[in-house]
Amino acid sequence: MQRRRCVSVWILLALVAGILAGGMSQGVTHAQTPTVYFPETGHYLGGAFRSFWDRHGGLDVFGFPVTEEYVRNSDGRVVQHFERARFELTVQGSQGIVQLGRIGAETLTVRGLGFPPVAPFRDTSSRRYFPETGHSLQGSFKRYWESRGGLELFGYPLSEETPELLPDGQQRTVQYFERARFELHGSQIKLGLLGTPLAPCQLRPGLPPNAPPSGPLPEGDSSTCASIPNTIASGRVYPSPSAPGTVLGFQAWNYLPGEFVSMWLNLPDGRVRSLPYQAIADDDGGVLIGFRTEANDPEGQWSLVGQGTTSGRIVAASFRLQR
């Protein structure tokens, strides 16, 4: 029985590797797509994933690859992370279908952030309501969503438009979707840099040029990241619980030495409050600051999120306010 299972796994991996090399995507067979190497991150892109990347906007939309293709431990699916997305390959018979992973929803879960639904309304040409999630889409975000692939590519909206302090230190209007975060940069819309923080740390280090893998890599074990210094940030808010209107401390570790860390608060009612300053990691990659909540702040579960502006490393430290 064990031998039969191993043979089946190898057959499946061989099929997947063939689909990736042949460039099958969205149920359509394309001409073979050559593999390209990105020295900026040290990773390769080819086959179905490169075909999908090219056809849906390439570098401007998805950014550089930050891992190789790998077989995910949780479900055996072949995936690859990019700066702004995660590509996932589903095999149906002999067809390979490429989709974006749900990194928008996963980011909200990691950050402990949710947004209350809005009241339903009648759709118009400029505004649309989605009863599936209780959120709406309008204006330039709606036009971008519709023109770039809509529901099939990005999924449903998970928030309304909301201000958020981004790792570049700028407060911008953003909107979360199941598979992306839209960000308004002046008059231009970009996808948020959500792919890198969710990538397995053991697969982020780059590979040498002219030595592409022969097929999808195994995901491996994140415990091996202990041998790669300062790859995962962690932290806490204290004391917790605390009363509204008091000063709390935020302590975090494993940022890059000297990098700026943007911070914001996630409130229990789904609102986001940006802190009006950035922290600077010390020579050991540590951060220690104080911040004050307001006397009329709501009770409940809060979190402070700190994101390194260079490394992209995210700390989501939960705490509770109660009177």
Secondary structure per residue as TSV (DSSP state, phi and psi in degrees):
chain	resnum	aa	ss	phi	psi
A	1	M	-	360.0	-44.4
A	2	Q	H	-64.0	-40.5
A	3	R	H	-65.1	-40.8
A	4	R	H	-63.0	-40.0
A	5	R	H	-63.5	-43.4
A	6	C	H	-62.5	-41.8
A	7	V	H	-61.0	-42.1
A	8	S	H	-62.4	-40.6
A	9	V	H	-62.8	-43.0
A	10	W	H	-66.1	-37.4
A	11	I	H	-62.5	-44.0
A	12	L	H	-62.9	-44.3
A	13	L	H	-64.5	-37.0
A	14	A	H	-64.9	-41.0
A	15	L	H	-63.0	-45.6
A	16	V	H	-62.2	-45.1
A	17	A	H	-60.7	-38.9
A	18	G	H	-65.4	-40.3
A	19	I	H	-65.1	-44.3
A	20	L	H	-62.8	-42.7
A	21	A	H	-68.2	-33.4
A	22	G	H	-83.7	-11.9
A	23	G	T	82.1	32.5
A	24	M	-	-78.0	130.9
A	25	S	B	-153.7	137.0
A	26	Q	T	54.5	35.8
A	27	G	T	75.3	12.7
A	28	V	B	-122.5	136.1
A	29	T	-	-88.9	124.6
A	30	H	-	-108.9	163.8
A	31	A	-	-61.5	153.6
A	32	Q	-	-56.4	131.1
A	33	T	-	-102.5	117.7
A	34	P	-	-67.4	154.3
A	35	T	-	-82.5	139.3
A	36	V	E	-120.9	145.8
A	37	Y	E	-106.1	136.3
A	38	F	E	-110.7	102.4
A	39	P	T	-64.5	-20.4
A	40	E	T	-60.0	-34.4
A	41	T	T	-123.7	-11.6
A	42	G	T	77.9	29.2
A	43	H	E	-128.6	160.0
A	44	Y	E	-106.3	156.5
A	45	L	E	-144.6	129.1
A	46	G	-	-160.6	-177.3
A	47	G	H	58.9	-141.6
A	48	A	H	-61.6	-36.8
A	49	F	H	-67.4	-39.7
A	50	R	H	-67.9	-39.1
A	51	S	H	-59.4	-45.8
A	52	F	H	-63.4	-44.5
A	53	W	H	-58.6	-46.3
A	54	D	H	-64.4	-44.3
A	55	R	H	-75.8	-18.5
A	56	H	T	-113.1	17.9
A	57	G	T	122.2	-13.4
A	58	G	H	59.1	-138.1
A	59	L	H	-61.3	-39.7
A	60	D	H	-63.1	-32.6
A	61	V	H	-93.5	-48.7
A	62	F	H	-102.0	-18.5
A	63	G	-	79.1	-170.9
A	64	F	-	-79.1	153.7
A	65	P	B	-68.1	142.0
A	66	V	-	-120.2	0.4
A	67	T	S	-142.3	173.2
A	68	E	-	-85.8	173.1
A	69	E	-	-61.0	136.2
A	70	Y	E	-146.1	159.9
A	71	V	E	-93.3	113.8
A	72	R	-	-69.8	133.6
A	73	N	T	-61.4	-37.9
A	74	S	T	-69.2	-32.2
A	75	D	T	-141.9	2.9
A	76	G	-	74.3	8.7
A	77	R	-	-82.0	143.9
A	78	V	E	-84.3	126.4
A	79	V	E	-137.2	165.3
A	80	Q	E	-150.5	134.5
A	81	H	E	-94.2	142.2
A	82	F	E	-122.9	170.2
A	83	E	T	-56.7	-35.8
A	84	R	T	-119.1	9.6
A	85	A	E	-164.4	169.0
A	86	R	E	-130.7	122.6
A	87	F	E	-88.9	140.2
A	88	E	E	-132.6	136.1
A	89	L	E	-107.3	122.1
A	90	T	E	-107.8	127.8
A	91	V	E	-98.1	122.1
A	92	Q	E	-122.7	102.4
A	93	G	T	67.0	-120.0
A	94	S	T	-104.5	12.0
A	95	Q	E	-103.0	140.1
A	96	G	E	-108.5	125.9
A	97	I	E	-114.7	120.5
A	98	V	E	-95.9	130.9
A	99	Q	E	-134.3	162.0
A	100	L	E	-83.0	141.3
A	101	G	-	-73.5	163.3
A	102	R	-	-85.3	57.2
A	103	I	H	-74.0	-23.4
A	104	G	H	-66.0	-49.4
A	105	A	H	-63.7	-40.5
A	106	E	H	-67.4	-36.9
A	107	T	H	-63.2	-42.1
A	108	L	H	-63.3	-38.0
A	109	T	H	-65.3	-45.5
A	110	V	H	-60.0	-39.0
A	111	R	H	-84.4	-4.8
A	112	G	T	64.9	35.6
A	113	L	-	-116.0	135.9
A	114	G	-	-142.6	159.0
A	115	F	-	-124.1	130.7
A	116	P	-	-66.9	146.9
A	117	P	-	-69.0	160.3
A	118	V	-	-103.3	163.4
A	119	A	-	-67.9	139.5
A	120	P	-	-60.7	152.7
A	121	F	-	-149.2	166.1
A	122	R	-	-78.3	133.3
A	123	D	-	-65.6	146.5
A	124	T	-	-129.4	179.6
A	125	S	S	-67.5	-20.8
A	126	S	S	-108.8	-7.4
A	127	R	E	-148.2	138.9
A	128	R	E	-135.5	137.8
A	129	Y	E	-105.2	138.9
A	130	F	E	-115.5	101.9
A	131	P	T	-64.3	-20.7
A	132	E	T	-61.8	-33.7
A	133	T	T	-124.0	-8.2
A	134	G	T	76.2	23.8
A	135	H	E	-127.1	167.4
A	136	S	E	-126.2	173.1
A	137	L	E	-144.0	134.8
A	138	Q	E	-153.4	170.9
A	139	G	H	56.9	-141.0
A	140	S	H	-67.4	-31.5
A	141	F	H	-65.8	-39.0
A	142	K	H	-64.9	-43.9
A	143	R	H	-63.7	-41.4
A	144	Y	H	-64.8	-46.8
A	145	W	H	-56.7	-46.3
A	146	E	H	-69.7	-38.2
A	147	S	H	-80.5	-19.7
A	148	R	H	-103.1	-1.7
A	149	G	T	136.4	-12.8
A	150	G	H	56.8	-138.5
A	151	L	H	-61.1	-39.9
A	152	E	H	-63.4	-36.9
A	153	L	H	-89.7	-48.0
A	154	F	H	-103.6	-17.6
A	155	G	-	80.1	-169.6
A	156	Y	S	-80.1	153.5
A	157	P	B	-69.7	141.6
A	158	L	-	-112.0	1.0
A	159	S	S	-153.2	172.5
A	160	E	-	-89.7	178.6
A	161	E	-	-62.8	135.0
A	162	T	E	-148.8	147.0
A	163	P	E	-76.1	141.6
A	164	E	E	-148.2	138.7
A	165	L	E	-81.6	117.4
A	166	L	-	-93.9	166.0
A	167	P	T	-59.3	-19.6
A	168	D	T	-79.1	3.8
A	169	G	S	85.6	1.0
A	170	Q	-	-102.8	138.6
A	171	Q	E	-87.1	123.0
A	172	R	E	-130.2	162.1
A	173	T	E	-82.1	127.6
A	174	V	E	-132.3	165.1
A	175	Q	E	-147.8	134.2
A	176	Y	E	-93.3	139.9
A	177	F	E	-126.7	168.5
A	178	E	T	-55.4	-37.1
A	179	R	T	-118.7	13.6
A	180	A	E	-169.7	167.1
A	181	R	E	-124.0	121.1
A	182	F	E	-82.9	139.0
A	183	E	E	-131.1	137.3
A	184	L	E	-97.4	112.1
A	185	H	E	-109.8	94.4
A	186	G	T	65.8	-117.7
A	187	S	T	-101.3	2.7
A	188	Q	E	-104.2	140.6
A	189	I	E	-103.4	131.5
A	190	K	E	-127.4	156.1
A	191	L	E	-82.3	141.2
A	192	G	-	-68.7	156.5
A	193	L	S	-81.9	69.2
A	194	L	-	-99.0	-14.5
A	195	G	T	-73.7	-39.1
A	196	T	T	-65.5	-48.5
A	197	P	T	-60.4	-26.2
A	198	L	T	-91.4	-4.2
A	199	A	S	-73.3	142.8
A	200	P	-	-57.2	128.0
A	201	C	G	-61.2	-31.1
A	202	Q	G	-73.6	-13.2
A	203	L	G	-105.2	-0.5
A	204	R	-	-75.4	-34.4
A	205	P	S	-57.1	138.5
A	206	G	-	-73.8	164.5
A	207	L	-	-107.7	160.6
A	208	P	-	-71.7	155.4
A	209	P	T	-69.0	158.9
A	210	N	T	63.1	24.5
A	211	A	-	-143.7	59.3
A	212	P	-	-68.3	147.7
A	213	P	-	-61.4	152.3
A	214	S	S	-79.0	-11.7
A	215	G	S	-174.5	-174.9
A	216	P	-	-58.6	138.0
A	217	L	E	-82.9	156.1
A	218	P	E	-70.2	148.0
A	219	E	-	-63.5	-38.9
A	220	G	-	81.7	-160.6
A	221	D	-	-122.9	126.3
A	222	S	G	-66.6	-14.7
A	223	S	G	-66.6	-19.0
A	224	T	G	-69.7	-14.1
A	225	C	G	-65.7	-15.7
A	226	A	G	-60.9	-24.0
A	227	S	G	-85.6	-6.1
A	228	I	S	-108.4	105.7
A	229	P	T	-63.5	140.2
A	230	N	T	58.5	45.2
A	231	T	-	-96.2	-21.2
A	232	I	S	-128.4	125.7
A	233	A	-	-89.9	150.6
A	234	S	E	-146.1	162.8
A	235	G	E	-175.5	-176.8
A	236	R	E	-152.5	158.7
A	237	V	E	-116.5	136.1
A	238	Y	E	-146.2	154.1
A	239	P	S	-77.5	155.3
A	240	S	S	-141.3	126.8
A	241	P	S	-77.6	161.7
A	242	S	B	-137.8	160.1
A	243	A	-	-84.1	146.4
A	244	P	T	-57.2	145.0
A	245	G	T	87.5	15.3
A	246	T	-	-113.9	166.5
A	247	V	E	-91.8	131.6
A	248	L	E	-119.0	162.2
A	249	G	E	-107.8	145.8
A	250	F	E	-122.0	119.9
A	251	Q	E	-124.1	130.9
A	252	A	E	-141.8	159.2
A	253	W	E	-134.2	159.1
A	254	N	-	74.8	27.5
A	255	Y	-	-80.0	173.9
A	256	L	-	-74.9	139.8
A	257	P	T	-56.1	127.3
A	258	G	T	80.8	0.3
A	259	E	-	-80.7	152.7
A	260	F	E	-78.4	143.7
A	261	V	E	-123.4	114.7
A	262	S	E	-80.8	144.6
A	263	M	E	-136.6	145.1
A	264	W	E	-151.4	158.9
A	265	L	E	-106.7	135.2
A	266	N	E	-100.1	117.8
A	267	L	-	-87.3	158.1
A	268	P	T	-61.0	-25.7
A	269	D	T	-89.9	9.3
A	270	G	S	95.1	-8.4
A	271	R	-	-74.0	160.2
A	272	V	E	-122.2	134.2
A	273	R	E	-123.1	115.8
A	274	S	E	-77.7	140.5
A	275	L	-	-79.4	138.4
A	276	P	S	-80.2	24.1
A	277	Y	S	-158.0	165.6
A	278	Q	-	-112.4	150.0
A	279	A	E	-89.0	161.1
A	280	I	E	-123.7	123.0
A	281	A	-	-66.8	142.1
A	282	D	-	-78.4	-172.8
A	283	D	T	-64.9	-18.5
A	284	D	T	-99.2	5.0
A	285	G	S	82.1	16.2
A	286	G	-	-97.7	154.7
A	287	V	E	-131.7	135.5
A	288	L	E	-144.4	112.9
A	289	I	E	-137.1	166.2
A	290	G	E	-114.8	148.9
A	291	F	E	-145.9	156.0
A	292	R	E	-115.3	134.6
A	293	T	-	-86.8	169.2
A	294	E	-	-99.6	152.6
A	295	A	T	-62.0	-30.0
A	296	N	T	-98.5	14.8
A	297	D	-	-65.5	147.3
A	298	P	-	-72.3	147.7
A	299	E	-	-73.8	158.9
A	300	G	E	131.3	-168.1
A	301	Q	E	-86.5	121.7
A	302	W	E	-112.5	169.7
A	303	S	E	-148.8	146.0
A	304	L	E	-107.1	127.0
A	305	V	E	-108.4	128.4
A	306	G	E	-120.9	124.5
A	307	Q	E	-122.8	125.4
A	308	G	E	-67.0	130.4
A	309	T	T	-75.1	-18.4
A	310	T	T	-100.6	-48.5
A	311	S	T	-83.3	-23.9
A	312	G	-	76.3	3.3
A	313	R	-	-69.5	134.9
A	314	I	E	-116.2	134.0
A	315	V	E	-114.8	127.4
A	316	A	E	-118.6	98.1
A	317	A	E	-101.2	116.5
A	318	S	E	-84.6	149.5
A	319	F	E	-154.4	167.4
A	320	R	E	-124.9	135.3
A	321	L	E	-104.3	132.4
A	322	Q	-	-154.8	146.8
A	323	R	-	-89.5	360.0
